[in-house]
């Protein structure tokens, strides 16, 4: 195919021009939404806390459960899960 285009440069230029103008027409027709920063809704929130030298059970009792209780009755929350680890 490349060899054929080498021997037929007019065909190669015609193909390039067709693709260019087809892309330009598509861009200007506003059929495809063009967004540089599309809007999206995040369906997850991560909260990270640290307590140096603490055991997982003390992190859970001192931090995780309090955060769960504070956000439990907010609108839109379907599921709460926590993970407590050392430190």
Secondary structure, DSSP 8 states (H G I E B T S, - for coil): -HHHHHH-HHHHHHHHHHHHHHHHHHHHTT-S---SS--------------TT--HHHHIIIIIHHHHHHHTTSTT-----------
